[in-house]
Amino acid sequence: MNLRLLKNIMGVIVLSCLFACSGTRLTYNYLDWVITWYLNDYLKLNSQQEDYYERQLEKLLQWHRSDQLPRYARFVDEMMLDMNHPVHLDMLLDRKEALRNFFLVFMERAAPDCIKLLLWLDPEQRQAFYAAGAEKQKHFEEKYLDESEIERSKRLCKRMEKTLKRFIGRLTKEQERIVERWADSLIPVQSLWLENRQKWLNRLQTVLEGNDSNTLKYSKLYQLLVKPESLWSTAYFQAVRQNEISTLEMFKDIHCGITENQKNHLHDCLSKLKKDFVQLSEE
């Protein structure tokens, strides 16, 4: 599967769950439909492949509901405890690493079935898959490469303000300025991300079209799906790392100026999220 497709699926399952203070249960209960919708942008499966895909997806989501959602509930519990203390960078780095591990656990579980589907594709399906990836690449190049620094900063600022408002409600003027300074400070990564994405797509095609045994192809595809950062350039890795630190510092500064109303909003949001995870895991 295309890396962005997989990240979108994981985003629906983990990030949308963790960062959506309303509609979590509704979103989760329609995951099979949402994931299929994403998949259809890239692959057209035959009836036998589709039957396999639907069976394995059901198993994956059942496992996720019973095994992972209780972990998310505990994670939210820990976040609520964190909010009662001064927030510092090490704490936020720990929470970021926990989210990364959620992603990794999911990918390790989903990768075998994804790889089986990829190796099952016939030549015509593979060519259509590559063409879909190239079309998406062109779309992203047109969207991001001509974007000015001012446009980029405004886009990131607007997106971050929307995320923060979901958690803590309306921002103060100082918090808005913090977000603006954060957006201006980020290292531009559009070209590096696109370069990395193209490298990943090229590597995927090389593996699928190669003459290696399926066992060796499986090993290479597993590395691509579960550890895609192994292909990152040094420049891209350093830029992503620096931007992550800048973002966590911004969260820390926002929390330092949090108002009592915002604290209550955050507590209510996280409480509802935890309740949804618990109820979903028991259904």
N, C-alpha and C positions, 0 to 999 in steps of 0.2 A: 504494500500500500504506500501511497505517497506520504512523505513525512508530515506535510501540513494536514492531510486528511487525518492521520493518526493523532496529531496534536489537537485537531478540532474535536475529534471524538473524546479524547481525554479531557479536553476543556469542558465539554458538555457534562461529562461524568463527574469530574473532580472540581474544577474551578467554578463552574456554574453552580454546583451544589454548595461549595464553600463560600462563595461570594454573592449568592442571591438570597436576599433576606425575605423575598416573597416568591411564591410559586415554586418552591423547591420540590415539593411532592408532585405537583402537576408535571413539572419538567422531567423529573426522574421516571415517572410512570409512562412517559412517551419516548424514552430513550431509544427503544428498538426502532421506532419510526424515524427519529432524528438521525441516528447513525446510518440507517439505510439510505436516507436522503443524501447524506454526505457521500456515501459510497457510490451512489449512482452517478455522481459527477465525474467519477474516474473509471469505473468498471461496469461492463455489461456482462453479467454472469449467465451461463446457460442454466437449464432447469436443475441439473444435477449439482452444479456448483452452488446455486441459490439455496437448494435444500440443505446442503452442508453448512452454508453460511448461516442460515436461519437457526439451525439446531445449535451450532457452536455459539452464536450470539446469545441465545437464550441461556445457555449454560454459563457464559461469561457474566451476564447480568445477574443471574441468580447467585453466583459466587460473590460478585461485587456487593450485592445487597446484604447478604448474610455475613460476609467476612470483612469487607472494607468499611461499610457505613458505620458500624460500631466504633471503628478506629477514628473515623472523622468526628464522631460525637465526642470522643475523648479529646481529640485535638482541639475542638471548639471549647471544651471545658477548660483546657489548659490556657487557651487564649483569654478566656474570661478572667482567669486568675491573674494572668499577666497584666490585664488592664487596671488591676487594683494597685499596681506598683509602678514606679518610674520606669519608662521604657528605655532600654539601651540597645546599642547596636548588636552586641553578642546575642541578646535574647531574640532579636529579629532575624539574625542569621540562622539561629537554631530553628525558628519557625519556617523559614524559607527552605531549609534543608529537609524538614519534615514534609513539606509540600512536594519537593522534588522526589522524595522517596515514595510518596503516594503514586506519582507518575511512573516511577521505575517499577514498582510492584505490579501496577496495571499492565505496563508494556511487557514485562516478563511473562505475565499470564496470557496476554493476547497474542504475542508474537508467533508462537507455534502455528496457530490457526491462520494468521495472516500470511505466514510463509507458505503454508500448504496451498492456500488459494493462489498466491503468486506463482508457485511452481506448477500449478494446475492450468494456468492460462495457456491457450493455444496461440500460435504466432499472430493471428489477426487480433485477438484480444490484447496481446502485449503491445502491439503497435498502436492500438487505440488508446491504451493506457499511457504510453509515452507521449502521444499527441496531446492528451488531456493535461499532462504535466507541463508540456511546453506552452500550451495555451495559457495556463495559470501563471507560468513564469513571465510571459509577455504582459499579461494583465498587471502583475505586480510591478514590473519594470515601468510601465506607462503610468502607474499610479504613484510610485514613490521616487523614481529617479529625477523627475522634473520638479519635484516639490522643493520650494525655497525653504531656507532656514526659518523664516518667519511663519510660513504655512505649517511647517513641521512642528514648531513650538506650540502654535495655537491648537493644532490637532491633538497633540499629546496632553496639553493642559486641559482641554475640554474633556478628553476621555478620563483623565485622572480625577478631575472635579466630579464627574458623574459617578465614578466608583466611590469616592470618599463620601459623597452625599448619600449614597445608598446605605453606608454604614453609620454615619454620624449626623446626617441631616445637613442643614444649611451651613456653609462655611463662613467663618468670620473674615473680615477684610485682610487681616494678617495671614490667615491660613491661605487665602487666595493668592497673596503675594508669595508665600512659601512655595506653592505649586508652580507659580510662574517662574520663580528662580530655578526650581528643579528642572522644568521643561527646557529652559535656556542652557542649563549646565550639561545636559546629556550629550554624549558623544554620538554623532550621526552614524548609524550602522546600516542604513538602507542598502547601500551598495555592497557592503561586506556580507549582509544577510542574503542578498540575491546571489552573490558569487558562491556562497556556501550552499545555498539551495540548489543551484545548477550543478555544483560538484556532486551533491548527494544524488540528484536525478541521474547524472551520467554514470555514477558508480553503480546505482541500482540496475540500470540498463545493461551495463557491462557484465554484471554478475548473471542476470537472467539470460542473456544471449551467449554467455560463455560455454565452453565445453567441459567444465568441471562436473564432477559427479553431483548428484542431488544432495549428498551428505555434505560436501564441501560448500555447495551453494547455500545450504541451510545455515551453516556456520557464518558465512559472510553476510547473509541477509539478516540474521539475528543481530549481528554487530551493528548493522545499519539502522535497524528498527529500535533496538534497546539502548544503544550507545552512539547516537548520531554525532555527538560532540567530538568523537574521535576523528572526524573529518574537518573540524574547525581549524581555520588558520590561526596563527598566534595573534594576529591583529584583531580578528573577530573575537577570540576568547577574551583578550584583555579589555576590549571595548565593552563587551557584555558584562564582564565582571565589574568594571568601574561603574557602569550604569546601574547595576544591581545595588551596589553600595550607596550610590547617590539616591536611589529610590528609598532604600531603607532609612537613610539619614533624614530624608524628607518625611517619612512616616513618623519618625521619632520627634521631629520638630512639630509636626501637626498635633501629635498627642500631648506634647508639652503645653500647648495652648488650648487643650480641649475644655469646653465649657460643661457645666453641670447638665444642661439639656442634651448636649452631644453624648455625654457619658451614658445617660439614660437611654438615648436612642440606640447606641451601640450595644448596651446590655440587652435591650429588648430584641434587637436584631439577632444577636448571637444565641440568645435563649430560644428563640423560635427555630433557628437553624438546628440547634442541638435536638430539640424536640422532634423536628422533621426527620432527622437522621435515625433517631431511636425508633420512631413509629414505622418508617420505611423498612428498617432492618428486621422488624418483627412481622411484617405483612407476608 
